[in-house]
Amino acid sequence: MNLTTQFFKFDNLSIFVAIFVGIFFLLITIYSVGFMRQKKNLIYYYSFLILTLLSSLGAVFSNNLILFMIFWGFLGLLLYLLIEFSQTENASYTAKKAFIIIGGTDALMLLGLALVWRLTGSLQMDEISISLNTKVAVLAYICLAAGAFAKAGAMPFHTWVPDTAQDAPTPVTAFLPASLDKLLGIYFLVRISLYMFKMSPALNTVLMMIGSFTIVAAVMMALIQHDLKRLLGYHAVSQVGYMVLGIGTGNPIGIAGGLFHMLNNTIYKSCLFLSGGAVEKEAGTTNLEKLGGFGKIMPITFTSFLIASLAISGIPPFNGFASKWMIYQGIIKTAGNGSHLWIIWLIAAMFGSALTLASFMKLIHAVFLGQPVNKQPLSNKILTKAEAMINKRRETSPTMWIPQVFLAGLCVIFGVFAYRIPLKMFIFPSLGEKIEFLGIWNASLATILIIVGIAVGIIIYLLGTITKARETEAFIGGEILEKQPNMRISGTEFYNTIKEITPLDAIYRLAERKVFDIYYLGSIITFGFNKILSYLHNGILPTYLSWCLLGMIILFYILLR
């Protein structure tokens, strides 16, 4: 389908994105009924959700860049307003940070629009076709791509995502940073990279470099987090790297993999945030030190979270593996085009996937499988909300677990039937190109083999239980370890030792000092410049007379040259 007017464009790519924008809006609205209950000013909250939906659809269907920027900029304002609904201590700071980072890159996009107008004399997306053989053209692409990176949460414009994940209400995080912002950011990156600009090998390499760095750096930060939602926020950043990496390959299968991963990420990442929000709602905290034992208490939430965790880790037969597999093939295919760096990109992508699995092993243990905060509270102890929840043993409300189950089901369906449903119905029509796969991949056969493997593992486990294990005393330093009924391992100490490895220790220290936070660095420069101006404009009359005299001397010098 391709229906184009002066201001709007309805093609397979925009319709595909719009369909899932609508689906996520419906799911988040249902979830919000349970999560946002008893919150104040809900009429404004739901109004902002509807406006976000309409603005997203307007941006997706826009064919005029000015109209696109109006909807795009309005989304940044709505994000600011929705974060404020959290009413937490840091909500205002986080909202301001997100608004400034996204707004700053929006200013770069306006510069890019001006350069596009200068190069083509048009702002109609379907009329723009620019070769990246001049500095002005490259600058225009970089300015527009910066806006896409900030919206999607790719480095170096990523730092608002973990903060928003931690401080914003869970439905807001699942709706914007986890789903809509990823859809819109990657949609625009695909639109400019495939249709508006003719990409050069050098810029493709830059995209792959940014994607690879985003994957590894963000997942390394996720490994050491002690807050459930902040950890998920860093994974939201890491997964954007796969999308950028796939688009950067410049070949059909890699680009299709990047688009497919965009869809898959919004599915399992939203599921993870919604499941985490359900735990937060019942426990009253997202601190991993204070969580544990929720697997038995909330089996539906645990199952949904487990499926989404396996999907994001790239475990077959879930959807995350299918899209990552296509991206891997796209990377390998760049070797045939003379690229000598393909092995680096491939190692980064696979290494990031392995670290993602390691991170979620920690998270699942800390939240669901580990011991509760206080398994047997003392009768004279005042229970925390998390400890009281351990005793109540209840699942969250249906309005909160139904969206989770639906998304977890999509993780399975879009993995097992990857070719028949998402690829054939959405991804391939969006690109309009023939996709050639490397090697052999049959989802049904893979599923059967996985089931057989699990069955063999169960048999081996059962055979191992025939002989009863011998129990002995536990010793530490030659002394018997006294039994401590309240002793527990929360999981937060998993992988903490990586902060002590050289040179990672120095990098982590710099990260803790926000050296890599573009918002923090920008604020230092801005306030430093303000101090200089304040010093020069101190309200003393002789200082201003000196400035006037200096200005007159410079003016006369220019006029009398």
C-alpha positions in Angstrom: 0.0 0.0 0.0 1.3 3.5 -0.8 -1.0 6.5 -0.5 0.8 9.8 -0.5 -0.5 13.4 -0.1 1.3 16.7 0.4 1.3 16.3 4.2 0.8 12.6 4.9 2.2 9.3 3.6 0.6 5.9 4.2 2.9 3.1 3.2 3.7 -0.3 4.5 6.4 1.0 6.9 4.3 3.7 8.5 1.2 1.4 8.8 3.3 -1.3 10.4 4.6 1.1 13.0 1.2 2.7 13.6 -0.5 -0.7 14.2 1.8 -1.5 17.1 1.6 2.0 18.4 -2.1 1.4 18.8 -1.6 -2.1 20.3 0.8 -0.8 23.0 -1.5 2.1 23.8 -4.4 -0.3 24.4 -2.2 -2.6 26.6 -0.8 0.3 28.7 -4.2 1.8 29.2 -5.5 -1.6 30.5 -2.5 -1.9 32.8 -2.9 1.7 34.0 -6.3 0.9 35.4 -4.8 -1.3 38.0 -1.4 0.4 38.5 -2.6 4.0 38.6 -5.6 3.4 40.8 -5.8 5.8 43.8 -3.4 8.3 42.0 -4.4 11.9 41.7 -5.3 13.8 38.5 -5.9 10.7 36.5 -8.0 12.6 34.0 -4.8 14.5 33.0 -2.8 11.2 32.9 -5.2 9.5 30.5 -5.5 12.7 28.4 -1.8 12.8 28.0 -1.8 9.1 27.0 -4.3 9.9 24.3 -2.4 12.9 23.1 0.8 10.8 23.0 -1.0 8.2 20.8 -2.3 10.9 18.4 1.1 12.7 18.2 2.8 9.4 17.5 0.4 8.5 14.7 0.8 12.1 13.4 4.6 11.7 13.3 4.5 8.3 11.7 2.2 9.3 8.9 3.7 12.7 8.3 5.2 13.3 4.8 6.2 16.9 5.5 9.3 17.4 7.7 7.9 20.5 9.3 4.7 18.7 10.2 6.7 15.8 11.4 8.8 18.0 13.7 5.6 19.5 15.2 4.3 16.1 16.3 7.8 14.9 17.2 8.5 18.0 19.5 5.0 17.6 21.1 6.0 14.1 22.1 8.9 15.4 24.1 6.7 17.7 26.0 4.2 14.9 26.8 7.1 12.7 28.0 8.0 15.6 30.4 4.5 15.8 31.7 4.0 12.1 32.1 7.2 11.6 34.1 6.0 14.2 36.6 3.1 11.9 37.5 5.5 9.8 39.5 5.7 12.5 42.2 8.9 11.0 43.5 11.8 12.9 44.8 13.8 12.9 41.6 10.8 13.1 39.1 11.2 16.8 38.3 14.9 16.4 37.7 14.4 13.4 35.5 11.6 15.0 33.5 13.8 18.1 32.9 16.7 16.0 31.9 14.7 14.0 29.4 13.1 17.1 28.0 16.4 18.9 27.6 18.2 16.0 25.9 15.4 15.3 23.5 14.7 19.0 23.0 18.4 19.7 22.3 18.5 17.0 19.6 15.3 18.4 18.2 17.2 21.7 17.7 19.8 19.7 15.7 17.0 18.2 13.7 15.8 21.7 12.8 19.3 22.5 11.6 19.2 19.3 9.5 15.8 20.3 8.0 17.3 23.6 7.0 20.2 21.9 5.3 17.9 19.5 3.5 15.9 22.4 2.2 19.1 24.0 1.0 20.2 20.8 -0.8 16.8 19.8 -2.3 14.5 22.8 -2.1 11.8 20.5 -0.7 10.7 19.2 2.7 8.5 16.4 1.3 9.9 13.1 2.5 8.9 11.3 -0.7 10.7 13.9 -2.8 14.0 13.9 -0.9 16.9 11.8 -2.2 20.4 13.1 -1.1 23.7 11.5 -1.9 26.1 11.7 1.0 29.0 13.0 -1.1 29.3 16.5 0.3 30.0 17.8 3.8 26.7 19.6 3.9 24.8 16.4 3.1 26.7 14.5 5.8 26.0 17.2 8.3 22.3 17.1 7.5 22.1 13.4 8.0 24.0 13.5 11.3 21.7 16.2 12.6 18.6 14.2 11.7 20.1 10.9 13.0 20.9 12.6 16.3 17.2 13.2 16.9 16.5 9.5 16.1 19.2 8.4 18.5 18.0 10.5 21.3 14.4 9.4 20.9 15.4 5.7 20.7 17.9 6.0 23.5 21.2 5.2 21.7 24.5 6.4 22.9 25.6 9.2 23.5 22.0 10.5 24.0 20.9 7.6 26.3 21.3 8.9 29.8 17.7 10.0 30.2 16.4 6.4 29.7 17.7 4.8 32.9 16.7 7.8 35.0 13.2 7.8 33.4 12.9 4.0 33.9 13.7 4.5 37.6 11.7 7.6 38.4 8.7 7.6 36.0 5.5 5.6 36.7 5.9 2.1 35.3 3.1 2.5 32.6 4.8 5.6 31.4 8.2 3.8 31.1 6.6 0.9 29.3 4.7 3.2 27.0 7.4 5.6 26.0 11.1 4.7 26.6 10.3 0.9 26.2 7.9 1.0 23.2 6.8 4.2 21.5 10.1 6.0 21.6 11.9 2.9 20.2 9.3 2.5 17.4 9.5 6.2 16.5 13.2 6.6 16.8 14.1 3.6 14.8 11.3 4.3 12.3 12.8 7.7 11.6 16.3 6.3 11.4 15.1 3.8 8.8 13.2 6.5 6.9 16.2 8.8 6.5 18.8 6.0 6.0 16.9 4.0 3.4 14.7 6.6 1.6 15.9 10.2 2.1 19.7 9.7 2.0 21.9 7.4 -0.1 24.1 5.9 2.5 27.9 5.7 2.1 30.1 2.8 3.4 31.7 5.2 5.8 28.5 6.3 7.5 27.3 2.6 7.6 30.5 1.8 9.5 29.8 4.7 11.9 26.3 3.4 12.6 27.7 -0.1 13.2 30.3 1.3 15.5 27.7 3.3 17.5 25.4 0.2 17.7 28.2 -2.1 18.9 29.4 0.4 21.5 25.8 0.9 22.7 25.3 -2.8 23.1 28.3 -3.5 25.2 28.6 -0.3 27.2 24.9 -0.3 28.3 24.8 -4.0 29.3 28.0 -3.6 31.3 26.3 -0.9 33.2 23.2 -3.0 33.7 25.3 -5.8 35.3 26.1 -3.7 38.4 22.7 -2.1 39.0 20.8 -2.7 42.3 17.5 -1.2 41.2 15.0 -3.3 39.2 13.7 -0.6 36.9 17.1 1.1 36.4 18.6 -2.2 35.4 15.8 -2.7 32.8 16.5 0.9 31.7 20.1 0.1 30.8 18.9 -3.0 28.9 16.5 -0.7 27.0 19.5 1.3 25.8 21.6 -1.8 25.0 18.9 -3.3 22.8 18.8 -0.1 20.6 22.4 -1.0 19.7 21.2 -4.1 17.9 18.7 -2.1 15.9 21.3 0.5 14.9 23.8 -2.2 14.1 21.4 -4.0 11.9 20.5 -0.8 10.0 24.2 0.0 9.7 24.9 -3.2 7.8 23.3 -1.7 4.8 22.1 -5.0 3.4 18.5 -6.2 3.3 18.7 -9.0 5.8 20.5 -6.8 8.4 18.1 -3.9 7.9 15.1 -6.4 8.2 16.7 -7.8 11.3 17.1 -4.3 12.8 13.4 -3.5 12.1 12.3 -6.9 13.4 14.4 -6.4 16.6 12.7 -3.0 17.0 9.4 -4.8 17.1 10.6 -7.6 19.3 12.3 -5.2 21.7 9.1 -3.2 22.3 7.3 -6.5 23.0 9.6 -8.1 25.6 10.8 -4.8 27.0 7.3 -3.6 27.7 6.5 -7.0 29.2 9.5 -6.8 31.5 8.6 -3.3 32.7 5.0 -4.3 33.3 6.0 -7.4 35.2 8.5 -5.3 37.2 5.8 -2.7 37.9 3.5 -5.4 39.2 6.2 -6.4 41.7 6.8 -2.8 42.6 3.0 -2.3 43.1 2.8 -5.2 45.6 6.2 -4.8 47.3 6.4 -1.0 47.4 10.0 -1.0 46.2 12.3 -1.8 43.3 15.5 -2.2 45.4 16.8 -5.7 44.7 18.1 -5.9 48.2 14.5 -5.8 49.5 13.0 -8.2 47.0 12.9 -12.0 46.8 10.6 -15.0 46.8 8.0 -13.5 44.5 8.1 -16.5 42.1 5.7 -18.4 44.4 3.7 -15.4 45.3 3.1 -14.1 41.8 3.4 -17.1 39.4 1.7 -15.3 36.4 4.0 -12.3 36.7 7.0 -14.6 37.2 6.2 -16.7 34.1 5.7 -13.6 32.0 9.0 -12.1 33.2 10.9 -15.3 32.7 9.7 -15.6 29.0 10.5 -12.0 28.3 13.9 -12.4 30.0 14.7 -15.4 27.7 13.5 -13.4 24.7 15.7 -10.4 25.4 18.7 -12.7 26.0 18.3 -14.2 22.5 17.4 -17.7 23.6 15.6 -19.8 21.0 12.8 -20.2 20.1 11.7 -16.8 21.4 11.4 -13.7 19.2 14.6 -12.1 20.4 16.7 -14.9 19.0 15.0 -14.7 15.5 15.8 -11.0 15.1 19.3 -11.2 16.5 20.0 -14.2 14.2 19.1 -12.0 11.2 21.3 -9.2 12.5 24.2 -11.7 12.9 23.6 -12.8 9.3 23.6 -9.1 8.1 26.9 -8.5 9.9 28.5 -11.6 8.3 27.2 -10.5 4.9 29.2 -7.3 5.2 32.4 -9.3 4.9 31.5 -10.0 1.3 31.4 -6.3 0.7 35.0 -5.8 1.7 34.4 -4.9 5.4 37.3 -6.1 7.6 35.6 -5.0 10.8 32.7 -7.5 10.7 34.2 -9.8 13.2 34.4 -7.0 15.8 30.7 -6.1 15.3 29.7 -9.8 15.5 31.7 -10.4 18.7 30.2 -7.3 20.3 26.7 -8.4 19.4 27.1 -11.9 20.7 29.0 -10.8 23.8 26.3 -8.3 24.6 23.7 -11.1 24.3 25.6 -13.3 26.7 26.0 -10.5 29.2 22.3 -9.9 28.9 21.5 -13.5 29.9 23.9 -13.2 32.8 22.2 -10.0 34.0 18.8 -11.5 33.9 20.0 -14.5 35.8 20.9 -12.1 38.6 17.6 -10.3 38.3 15.4 -13.3 38.3 17.2 -14.7 41.3 17.0 -11.4 43.2 13.3 -10.8 42.6 11.6 -14.2 42.1 13.8 -17.2 43.1 15.9 -15.8 46.0 14.8 -16.0 49.6 12.2 -13.5 50.8 13.5 -10.4 52.7 12.3 -12.1 55.9 11.0 -15.6 55.4 9.9 -15.9 59.0 9.3 -12.5 60.5 9.5 -12.2 64.3 6.1 -11.6 65.9 7.3 -8.4 67.6 8.7 -6.9 64.4 6.9 -4.2 62.4 6.7 -5.6 58.9 7.6 -3.6 55.8 5.2 -3.7 52.9 7.5 -6.2 51.1 7.5 -8.5 54.2 3.8 -8.2 54.6 3.4 -9.1 50.9 5.3 -12.3 51.6 2.7 -13.3 54.1 -0.3 -12.3 51.9 0.8 -14.4 48.9 -1.3 -13.0 46.1 -1.0 -12.3 42.4 -1.6 -8.8 41.0 -5.0 -7.7 39.6 -6.1 -9.1 36.2 -5.9 -5.7 34.5 -2.1 -5.8 35.3 -1.3 -9.4 34.4 -3.4 -9.7 31.2 -1.1 -7.3 29.2 1.9 -9.2 30.5 0.5 -12.5 29.4 -0.4 -11.1 26.0 3.1 -9.7 25.4 4.8 -12.9 26.7 2.6 -14.9 24.3 3.8 -12.7 21.4 7.4 -13.4 22.5 6.7 -17.1 21.8 4.5 -16.7 18.7 6.8 -14.2 17.0 9.7 -16.5 17.7 8.3 -19.9 16.7 6.4 -18.4 13.7 8.9 -15.7 12.9 8.7 -16.1 9.2 5.0 -16.7 8.9 3.7 -13.8 11.0 5.9 -10.8 11.8 8.4 -11.1 8.9 5.9 -12.0 6.2 3.1 -9.8 7.3 5.0 -6.7 8.6 8.8 -6.5 8.1 9.3 -7.7 4.5 6.4 -5.6 3.1 7.8 -2.5 4.9 11.1 -2.8 3.1 9.8 -4.0 -0.2 13.0 -5.9 -0.9 13.8 -9.6 -1.3 15.5 -11.0 1.7 18.0 -13.8 1.3 18.9 -15.8 4.4 22.3 -17.3 5.0 22.4 -20.9 6.2 19.4 -22.9 7.2 16.8 -21.8 9.8 13.5 -23.7 10.4 11.7 -22.4 13.5 9.6 -25.6 13.8 12.6 -27.9 13.6 14.5 -25.7 16.1 11.5 -25.9 18.6 11.4 -29.7 18.3 15.1 -29.9 18.9 14.9 -27.6 21.9 12.0 -29.7 23.4 14.1 -32.8 22.9 17.0 -31.2 24.6 14.9 -30.1 27.6 13.5 -33.7 27.8 17.0 -35.1 27.8 18.1 -32.7 30.5 15.1 -33.7 32.7 16.0 -37.4 32.3 19.6 -36.7 33.2 18.4 -34.7 36.3 16.0 -37.5 37.4 18.8 -40.1 37.0 20.9 -38.0 39.2 18.3 -37.9 42.0 18.2 -41.7 42.2 21.3 -41.6 44.5 20.5 -39.5 47.6 23.0 -36.7 48.3 25.1 -37.0 51.4 24.6 -34.1 53.8 27.6 -32.9 55.8 28.4 -29.9 58.0 29.5 -26.7 56.2 32.9 -25.4 57.2 34.5 -21.9 56.8 38.2 -21.6 57.7 38.2 -24.9 59.5 35.2 -24.1 61.7 31.7 -25.3 61.5 29.4 -22.7 60.0 26.5 -21.9 62.4 23.1 -22.1 60.8 21.5 -18.7 60.4 17.8 -18.9 59.5 17.7 -15.3 58.3 20.8 -15.5 56.1 20.0 -14.8 52.4 21.7 -14.0 49.2 19.8 -11.2 47.4 21.6 -11.4 44.1 22.8 -7.8 44.1 26.3 -9.0 44.6 26.3 -10.9 41.4 29.1 -9.6 39.1 30.1 -6.8 41.4 33.7 -7.9 41.2 33.9 -6.7 37.6 34.1 -3.2 39.0 37.5 -4.2 40.4 39.0 -5.5 37.1 41.5 -3.2 35.4 40.7 -1.2 33.3 37.0 -1.6 34.0 37.4 -0.1 37.5 38.5 3.2 36.0 35.7 3.3 33.5 33.1 2.5 36.2 34.5 5.3 38.4 34.2 7.7 35.5 30.6 6.5 34.9 29.7 7.0 38.5 31.0 10.6 38.3 28.8 11.1 35.2 31.7 11.8 32.9 29.7 10.0 30.1 26.4 11.8 30.8 25.9 14.4 28.0 23.4 16.2 30.1 25.8 16.5 33.1 28.6 17.7 30.8 26.3 20.2 29.1 25.2 21.6 32.4 28.8 22.1 33.5 29.6 24.0 30.3 26.4 26.0 30.5 26.8 27.0 34.2 30.5 27.7 33.7 29.7 30.1 30.8 27.0 31.7 33.0 29.5 32.3 35.7 31.8 34.1 33.3 29.0 36.3 32.0 27.9 37.0 35.6 31.4 38.0 36.5 31.6 40.3 33.4 28.2 41.8 34.2 28.5 42.6 37.9 26.3 45.6 38.1 29.2 48.1 38.6 29.0 51.2 36.4 32.7 51.5 35.5 32.6 47.9 34.2 29.8 48.7 31.8 31.5 51.9 30.7 34.6 49.8 29.9 32.5 47.4 27.8 31.0 50.4 25.9 34.4 51.9 25.3 35.8 48.5 24.1 32.8 48.1 21.8 33.3 51.6 20.3 37.0 50.9 19.7 36.2 47.6 17.9 33.4 49.3 15.9 35.7 52.2 14.8 38.5 49.8 13.9 36.1 47.8 11.6 34.7 51.0 10.0 38.1 52.7 9.4 39.9 49.6 8.0 
